[in-house]
Amino acid sequence: MEHFTPLPSLLGGMLIGLSASMLLLCDGKIAGISGILGGIIQPITHDTLWRIVFVAGLLSGGFLFQLFAPEVFTFGLERSTGALILAGLFVGFGTRLGNGCTSGHGVCGISRLSVRSIVATVTFMATGILTVFVINHLVGGAL
Amino acid sequence: MNSLLAAFLSGVIFACGLAIGGMTQPAKVAAFLDLAGNWDPSLAFVMMGAIAVHAVSYRVIRRRPSPLFAAVFALPTRADLDARLIGGAALFGVGWGLGGFCPGPAITSLASGHAPVLIFVSAMLAGMYLYKMIERLRMPQAPVPQKASASA
């Protein structure tokens, strides 16, 4: 537990909650990132521009940190290109099939006490834990 | 205009929360999921902080008849559990553990220009596109949303 960062993580989480609340209060939208991206890939008239602007905000926030604190982007895992491609495909396809990710189900859905979101969150946590167990303890930490 | 400004600021704040909280560090995500190893519970605090704020504000906001800059609240209404939800979440979890990124941190991390992020995000968008193509094959008779009554 030598890298345990409870206070920055709690603060970061509260900012995420604040962001989701702002998007709901102002625009009436759910801050689910996979759903927002999915709506750009499968556009519906008059429901696309806010998504692009939100993603531009995400990227702008990223650029701020790249300028002033680039260490927050340390990758730190040993993964081959093939493993990264497989991971990206699973995340992209899985979040669209399951209608959400860590933000849409894990934060917004659980805050609404949605049964679907609670079940989804327990499921992706479980398979995430299982996957890391296999990688770190059965195949030696790199893939 | 106000609605777009709100969407932009919301995106910026979201990215700051992810970066400060540690979500943009895949090794930290993997350490959070590594219960049997050198477990780092930090990211549970990200989730707790986010839910603590949003669970309260959600209830206050929903007392309003409508959002500030939009006509209606666009909220999910489904309550059923199906194989797509559970299968999709299961697949997502495997990818999350394997790559250490979920969608928000991956997009935010594009700003670093690091090769693993570029590869992961390209594959993630390809996965979303693949889903769209399969959906289209499954429902070939579904009308294209843009072609509504306007042209008729």
Contacts between the chains, C-beta under 8 A, distances in Angstrom:
chain1	res1	chain2	res2	distance
A	1	B	38	7.0
A	1	B	39	6.5
A	1	B	40	6.1
A	1	B	41	7.4
A	2	B	38	7.5
A	3	B	28	6.7
A	3	B	31	6.7
A	3	B	40	5.3
A	3	B	42	7.3
A	4	B	40	5.8
A	4	B	41	6.7
A	4	B	42	5.7
A	5	B	22	5.9
A	5	B	42	4.7
A	5	B	45	8.0
A	6	B	41	7.8
A	6	B	42	6.2
A	6	B	45	5.0
A	7	B	45	8.0
A	8	B	20	5.4
A	8	B	21	6.6
A	8	B	22	6.8
A	8	B	42	7.9
A	9	B	20	8.0
A	9	B	21	4.8
A	9	B	22	5.5
A	9	B	42	4.3
A	9	B	43	6.3
A	9	B	44	8.0
A	9	B	45	3.9
A	9	B	46	4.8
A	9	B	49	7.1
A	10	B	45	4.4
A	10	B	46	7.5
A	10	B	48	6.9
A	10	B	49	4.3
A	11	B	20	5.8
A	11	B	21	7.3
A	11	B	49	6.8
A	12	B	16	7.6
A	12	B	17	4.6
A	12	B	18	6.6
A	12	B	19	7.2
A	12	B	20	3.8
A	12	B	21	2.2
A	12	B	22	6.7
A	12	B	23	7.1
A	12	B	46	5.4
A	12	B	49	6.9
A	13	B	17	6.7
A	13	B	21	5.5
A	13	B	45	6.1
A	13	B	46	3.9
A	13	B	47	6.2
A	13	B	48	6.2
A	13	B	49	2.5
A	13	B	50	4.1
A	13	B	51	7.8
A	13	B	52	7.7
A	13	B	53	7.7
A	14	B	17	7.4
A	14	B	49	4.2
A	14	B	50	6.9
A	14	B	52	7.2
A	14	B	53	5.0
A	15	B	13	5.5
A	15	B	14	7.5
A	15	B	16	5.5
A	15	B	17	3.2
A	15	B	20	6.6
A	15	B	21	7.6
A	15	B	49	8.0
A	16	B	13	8.0
A	16	B	14	5.9
A	16	B	17	3.8
A	16	B	18	6.8
A	16	B	21	7.0
A	16	B	46	6.9
A	16	B	49	7.3
A	16	B	50	4.2
A	16	B	53	8.0
A	17	B	17	7.9
A	17	B	49	6.4
A	17	B	50	4.1
A	17	B	51	6.9
A	17	B	52	6.7
A	17	B	53	2.9
A	17	B	54	4.1
A	17	B	57	7.2
A	18	B	13	6.0
A	18	B	17	7.5
A	18	B	53	5.8
A	18	B	57	7.9
A	19	B	10	4.8
A	19	B	11	7.5
A	19	B	13	4.0
A	19	B	14	4.0
A	19	B	17	6.2
A	20	B	10	7.7
A	20	B	14	7.6
A	20	B	50	7.1
A	20	B	54	5.0
A	21	B	53	6.6
A	21	B	54	5.7
A	21	B	57	3.8
A	21	B	58	7.1
A	21	B	61	6.6
A	22	B	6	6.2
A	22	B	9	6.8
A	22	B	10	4.8
A	22	B	13	6.9
A	23	B	6	6.8
A	23	B	7	6.6
A	23	B	10	4.2
A	24	B	57	7.7
A	24	B	58	6.8
A	24	B	61	5.4
A	24	B	67	7.0
A	24	B	73	7.2
A	25	B	57	7.5
A	25	B	61	4.9
A	25	B	64	7.8
A	25	B	67	6.2
A	25	B	68	6.0
A	26	B	2	7.2
A	26	B	3	6.3
A	26	B	6	3.5
A	26	B	7	7.7
A	26	B	10	7.5
A	26	B	67	6.0
A	26	B	68	4.9
A	26	B	69	5.1
A	26	B	70	7.5
A	27	B	3	5.0
A	27	B	6	5.6
A	27	B	7	5.9
A	27	B	10	7.9
A	27	B	67	5.8
A	27	B	68	8.0
A	27	B	69	6.0
A	27	B	70	5.0
A	28	B	66	7.0
A	28	B	67	3.5
A	28	B	70	4.3
A	28	B	71	7.8
A	28	B	72	5.9
A	28	B	73	4.2
A	28	B	74	5.4
A	28	B	75	7.9
A	29	B	7	7.6
A	29	B	70	7.6
A	29	B	74	5.6
A	30	B	74	7.0
A	30	B	75	6.7
A	30	B	76	7.1
A	31	B	10	6.6
A	31	B	14	6.4
A	33	B	14	7.9
A	33	B	102	7.6
A	33	B	103	4.2
A	33	B	104	4.0
A	33	B	107	6.8
A	34	B	103	4.6
A	34	B	128	7.6
A	37	B	103	6.2
A	37	B	107	7.4
A	37	B	125	7.3
A	37	B	128	6.2
A	38	B	128	5.7
A	38	B	131	7.8
A	38	B	132	7.9
A	41	B	125	7.1
A	41	B	128	5.0
A	41	B	129	5.8
A	41	B	132	5.8
A	42	B	132	5.0
A	42	B	135	7.9
A	43	B	145	7.8
A	43	B	146	7.9
A	44	B	145	4.8
A	44	B	146	7.9
A	45	B	145	6.3
A	45	B	146	5.1
A	45	B	148	7.4
A	49	B	4	6.7
A	50	B	3	6.4
A	50	B	4	6.2
A	50	B	7	4.4
A	51	B	7	7.8
A	53	B	4	4.9
A	53	B	7	4.6
A	53	B	8	4.9
A	53	B	11	7.2
A	54	B	7	4.5
A	54	B	8	6.9
A	54	B	10	6.2
A	54	B	11	4.2
A	54	B	14	8.0
A	55	B	11	6.5
A	55	B	107	6.3
A	56	B	8	6.3
A	56	B	11	6.6
A	57	B	7	6.8
A	57	B	8	4.3
A	57	B	9	6.5
A	57	B	10	6.4
A	57	B	11	2.1
A	57	B	12	4.4
A	57	B	13	7.9
A	57	B	14	7.2
A	57	B	15	6.9
A	58	B	11	4.4
A	58	B	12	7.5
A	58	B	14	6.1
A	58	B	15	4.6
A	58	B	104	6.7
A	58	B	107	5.1
A	58	B	108	5.2
A	59	B	11	7.8
A	59	B	15	7.5
A	59	B	107	6.7
A	59	B	108	7.1
A	59	B	110	6.2
A	59	B	111	6.0
A	60	B	8	7.6
A	60	B	11	7.2
A	60	B	12	5.5
A	60	B	15	7.3
A	61	B	11	6.7
A	61	B	12	4.3
A	61	B	13	7.3
A	61	B	14	7.0
A	61	B	15	2.5
A	61	B	16	5.2
A	61	B	18	7.9
A	61	B	19	7.0
A	61	B	108	6.2
A	62	B	15	5.3
A	62	B	19	7.3
A	62	B	24	7.9
A	62	B	107	7.6
A	62	B	108	4.1
A	62	B	109	6.4
A	62	B	110	6.4
A	62	B	111	3.0
A	62	B	112	7.3
A	63	B	111	4.5
A	64	B	12	7.7
A	64	B	15	7.8
A	64	B	16	7.4
A	65	B	15	7.5
A	65	B	16	7.6
A	65	B	19	4.6
A	65	B	24	7.7
A	65	B	108	7.9
A	65	B	111	6.9
A	66	B	111	4.4
A	66	B	112	5.5
A	66	B	113	7.8
A	69	B	19	7.3
A	70	B	112	6.6
A	72	B	19	4.4
A	72	B	20	7.7
A	72	B	22	7.9
A	72	B	24	5.3
A	72	B	25	6.7
A	73	B	24	5.7
A	73	B	25	7.6
A	73	B	109	5.4
A	73	B	111	7.5
A	73	B	112	3.7
A	73	B	114	6.3
A	73	B	117	7.6
A	74	B	25	5.4
A	74	B	27	6.9
A	75	B	25	7.7
A	75	B	26	5.5
A	75	B	27	7.1
A	75	B	100	7.6
A	75	B	114	5.9
A	75	B	116	5.0
A	75	B	117	7.4
A	76	B	25	6.1
A	76	B	26	6.1
A	76	B	27	2.9
A	76	B	28	7.5
A	76	B	100	7.9
A	77	B	26	4.9
A	77	B	27	5.3
A	77	B	30	6.0
A	77	B	99	8.0
A	77	B	100	5.3
A	77	B	116	7.8
A	79	B	98	7.4
A	79	B	99	6.8
A	79	B	100	7.8
A	79	B	116	6.6
A	81	B	119	5.9
A	83	B	98	5.9
A	83	B	99	7.3
A	84	B	99	5.7
A	84	B	116	5.6
A	84	B	119	4.5
A	84	B	120	5.0
A	84	B	123	6.8
A	85	B	119	6.2
A	85	B	120	7.9
A	85	B	123	4.4
A	86	B	95	7.4
A	86	B	98	6.5
A	86	B	123	7.5
A	87	B	95	4.5
A	87	B	96	7.7
A	87	B	98	3.9
A	87	B	99	2.9
A	87	B	100	7.8
A	87	B	101	7.3
A	87	B	120	6.2
A	87	B	123	7.2
A	88	B	95	6.9
A	88	B	99	6.3
A	88	B	101	7.9
A	88	B	106	7.8
A	88	B	119	7.0
A	88	B	120	4.3
A	88	B	121	6.7
A	88	B	122	6.7
A	88	B	123	2.6
A	88	B	124	4.0
A	88	B	125	8.0
A	88	B	126	7.2
A	88	B	127	6.3
A	89	B	95	7.2
A	89	B	123	4.9
A	89	B	124	7.3
A	89	B	126	6.4
A	89	B	127	4.2
A	89	B	130	7.4
A	90	B	91	5.1
A	90	B	92	6.7
A	90	B	94	5.3
A	90	B	95	3.0
A	90	B	98	6.9
A	90	B	127	6.9
A	91	B	92	5.7
A	91	B	95	3.7
A	91	B	96	6.3
A	91	B	99	6.6
A	91	B	101	6.9
A	91	B	102	6.7
A	91	B	103	6.5
A	91	B	106	7.5
A	91	B	120	7.8
A	91	B	124	5.1
A	91	B	127	6.6
A	92	B	95	7.9
A	92	B	103	7.9
A	92	B	123	6.8
A	92	B	124	3.8
A	92	B	125	6.2
A	92	B	126	6.5
A	92	B	127	2.5
A	92	B	128	4.3
A	92	B	129	7.8
A	92	B	130	7.4
A	92	B	131	7.3
A	93	B	88	7.7
A	93	B	91	6.4
A	93	B	127	3.8
A	93	B	128	7.0
A	93	B	130	5.7
A	93	B	131	5.1
A	94	B	87	7.9
A	94	B	88	4.8
A	94	B	89	6.9
A	94	B	90	7.3
A	94	B	91	3.2
A	94	B	92	3.4
A	94	B	93	7.6
A	94	B	94	7.5
A	94	B	95	6.0
A	94	B	127	7.5
A	95	B	88	6.7
A	95	B	92	5.0
A	95	B	102	8.0
A	95	B	103	6.1
A	95	B	128	7.6
A	96	B	88	7.1
A	96	B	127	7.4
A	96	B	128	5.3
A	96	B	131	3.9
A	96	B	132	7.6
A	97	B	84	5.4
A	97	B	87	6.3
A	97	B	88	3.2
A	97	B	91	6.7
A	97	B	131	6.2
A	98	B	84	6.7
A	98	B	85	5.2
A	98	B	86	7.4
A	98	B	87	7.0
A	98	B	88	2.4
A	98	B	89	4.2
A	98	B	90	7.9
A	98	B	91	7.3
A	98	B	92	5.9
A	99	B	76	7.6
A	99	B	84	7.7
A	99	B	85	6.4
A	99	B	88	6.9
A	100	B	89	7.9
A	101	B	92	6.2
A	101	B	102	5.1
A	101	B	103	5.1
A	101	B	104	7.4
A	102	B	47	8.0
A	102	B	96	7.7
A	102	B	102	4.3
A	102	B	103	7.8
A	102	B	104	7.1
A	103	B	14	7.8
A	103	B	102	7.6
A	103	B	103	7.5
A	103	B	104	5.5
A	105	B	89	7.2
A	106	B	47	6.1
A	107	B	47	6.9
A	107	B	50	4.4
A	107	B	51	6.1
A	107	B	54	6.1
A	108	B	54	6.6
A	108	B	58	7.9
A	109	B	76	7.6
A	110	B	51	5.6
A	110	B	55	7.7
A	111	B	50	7.9
A	111	B	51	5.3
A	111	B	54	4.1
A	111	B	55	4.1
A	111	B	58	5.1
A	112	B	58	6.1
A	112	B	75	7.5
A	114	B	76	6.9
A	114	B	79	7.5
A	115	B	79	6.0
A	115	B	81	7.0
A	116	B	76	7.6
A	116	B	78	6.1
A	116	B	79	6.7
A	116	B	80	7.5
A	116	B	81	6.4
A	116	B	85	5.8
A	119	B	81	5.7
A	119	B	85	6.8
A	119	B	86	6.7
A	119	B	89	7.6
A	120	B	85	5.8
A	120	B	86	7.4
A	120	B	88	7.7
A	120	B	89	4.0
A	121	B	89	7.6
A	123	B	86	5.5
A	123	B	89	3.9
A	123	B	90	5.3
A	123	B	93	6.5
A	124	B	89	4.4
A	124	B	90	6.9
A	124	B	92	4.9
A	124	B	93	3.5
A	124	B	96	6.4
A	125	B	33	7.7
A	125	B	93	6.6
A	126	B	90	7.9
A	126	B	93	6.6
A	127	B	89	7.6
A	127	B	90	4.7
A	127	B	91	7.7
A	127	B	92	7.8
A	127	B	93	3.2
A	127	B	94	5.1
A	127	B	97	7.1
A	128	B	33	4.7
A	128	B	93	4.0
A	128	B	94	7.3
A	128	B	96	4.7
A	128	B	97	4.1
A	129	B	33	5.0
A	129	B	34	7.8
A	129	B	35	5.8
A	129	B	93	8.0
A	129	B	97	7.2
A	130	B	93	7.8
A	130	B	94	7.9
A	130	B	97	7.3
A	131	B	33	7.5
A	131	B	93	6.8
A	131	B	94	4.9
A	131	B	96	7.6
A	131	B	97	3.1
A	131	B	98	5.6
A	132	B	30	5.3
A	132	B	33	4.1
A	132	B	34	4.9
A	132	B	37	8.0
A	132	B	97	4.5
A	133	B	34	7.3
A	133	B	35	7.5
A	133	B	36	5.6
A	135	B	30	7.7
A	135	B	97	7.1
A	135	B	98	7.1
A	136	B	30	7.3
A	136	B	34	5.5
A	136	B	36	7.6
A	136	B	37	5.3
A	137	B	36	5.8
A	137	B	37	6.7
A	143	B	98	7.0
